[in-house]
Amino acid sequence: MKLYDFLESGNGYKCRLLLRHLGIPFERIEVDIMKNETRTAEFLARNPNGKIPVLEIDDGRTLPESNAILFYLAEGTAFLPRERFERAQLLAWMFFEQYSHEPNIATTRFILTHLPPDTPRRAEIPRRRELGYAALDVMERHLEKNDFFVGTRYSIADIALYAYTHVADEGEFDLSRFPSIRRWLSRVESQSGYTPITLG
């Protein structure tokens, strides 16, 4: 398999982390989003939406969207529940991650770490930070009573939410306010095959 990725991307990291957990060998191909490498004709042929990550499987087919990639890789493994309601719960958390969590926590991090200090996009930060804290509040309330997001075991819902939560401080989110989230982060980091975001 090949994973077209940008090392600092939490969305790419989700896929790398699951591949490491599963022990699946893959070739990571760095695509620098800051140099518009996702806008080349070659890359757009793999994903017309022009975003990473993209997984290329052995027969040459390509799959974009990080959470779709997680779902594909997790099929038939312990990372994807078999029980019908738990699978629906897992999808609910993964939709929450993409609609309520990632657009605010990840985008704030990107603005602060990758764009110049005078970027007009800094005007977005107060609202995104408000919404990001609201998403963290939802997670905290769930984790006060649960070790993981679905059932009693680690799943791709945890991987999806971990990716940008564990670097939320880079977007100047204060995680000291969320003790249950911090305990959950430690549980994720204790899983077999865990690999930090900084390692390709």
N, C-alpha and C positions, 0 to 999 in steps of 0.2 A: 504494500500500500504506500501511497504518497500523500503527505499532508502539506498543502500549501498554506503557509502560516506566517504570522508576524510575531516575533518572540515576545514582545511586551503585551500582546493582545490577550485579554482574559478569555475571549471567545475561542481563540486558537488553543489556549492553555487547557480549556475543558477537554478538548479532544486528545491532546497529548497526555493529560493525566489519566484518562480512561484507558488509552492504549497502553500506558505503563502498568496500570493496575492489571490489565488483562494479559500482559506479557506478549503483546502482538508486535512483531518487528515492523518498522515503517521508516520511510525516508522523509525527513522533514525538509521542505524547500522554503527558504525564507523569501517572502514577498514584502518589500518595503513600502508600506502604505504612504509613508511621508515623501516618497519619490514617485508617487503615482504609478507604481508597478502593477497595481490591480486594474489599471485602465489600458493596458496594452492589448492589442488584438489577440495575442496568444492567451493571456489570462482570461479575457472576456469570453473566449471560446469555451473555457471551463466553467465560468460562472458569469452569465450576462449581467448580473447585478453588480459585478465589480467589487466584491467584498471577500475577505478571508474570514474563516478558513474554508478550504475546499478539500474534501477527501477524494482521492482517486483510487478506486479499488482495482484489484488485479486484472479485471477484464477491460479496464480503460474507462469505465463509466465514472462520472464525477457526481459528488453530492455536496452541495453547499449548505449553509446554515448550521451553526454549532450544535444546537439542540437536536436537529434532525440527525446529525452525525452521531451524537451520543446515543440516540434511540436505535440507530442502525447497528452500531457496534455492540450495544448492550443486549440485543436480542438473544435469548437463550442462555443468558448468564444471570448470576445473582444480583446484578446491578439494575435489572428491570423486573419488577414484580410480575408474577403470573396471574395473580388474583385480579379479577376484572375491576373492582372498585379501587384497589390500590394503584392499578395502572392509570386509572382516570385521575386519582389524586396526584400522581407523579406528573401527569401532563398539566394539571392545574398549577402546580408549583413552577413548572418550566415555562408556562405562559406568563405567570406572575414575574418570573425572572426577566423575561424579554420585554414585558410591557410596563412594569412598575419599578423594577430594580435597575437593570442595565442601562436604560436611557438616562437615568439620573446619576447613579453612582459612577458608572463607567465613563459617561460623557464628561462629568465634572473632572474626573481624574485626567482624561485626555486633554481637556482645555488647559488645566494647570501644568501638566507635565510635557506637552508636546507643542503647544502654541505659544507665540510670543506674548510677553506681558501686556502689550497694548492691543491685543486682539479684541475686536468688538464682541466676540463671543463670551467674554467675561461677564457681560450683562446677563447672560443666561444663568449664571451660577446661583444666585440667591433662590430662585424658584426651583432649580434642579436640586439644590441642597435640601430644601424643604421637603420635596417629594422623595428624595433619597432617604431622609430620616424617617419618613412615614413608612417606607418599605422596610427599613430596618426594625421599626417598631412592630410591624406585622410578624417578622421573623422571630423577634425576641419573644413575643407572646406565645408563639407556637413552641419555641425551644424551651420555654420555662417548664413545659410538661412532657416534652419529647426529646429523645436523644438525637433523632434524625427526622427528616421531613416526611418520610412515608414509612408507615409501619414501624418496625423496631430495628431496621438495618440500613446501612449505608447504601445509597442508590445514586443513579444519575441525577436525581433532583438535587441531592447534596452537592454533587460535582458542579452542576450548573450554577448554583447559588454561591458556592465557595469561591469560584474563580475571581469575581470582582469584589466580593465582601472582604476577602483577606488582604486586599490592597486598597481598601476604601480610605485608609489614612493618607494615601497619595493624592486623594481628592479632598483632603482636609476634613474627612468625617471622623468624629471622635468615637471610637468603639469602646472606650472605657465606660460609656453609659449603658452598655449591653452585655452584662455578665453571662447570660445564657448563650449569646452568640459567640463570645470568646471561648467558652467551654466547648461549644460545637466545633469551632475552628481547630481546637486541639485534638478533638476526636477524629476529624478528617485527616489531620496531619499524622496521626498514628496508624493510619491504614497501610496495609502491605502494598508496596509499589508506589507509595507517595513520592512525587517529584516536585520540587519547587518550580515556580513560574520562570525563574531565571535560567533554567536548564532546558536546552532544546532536546 
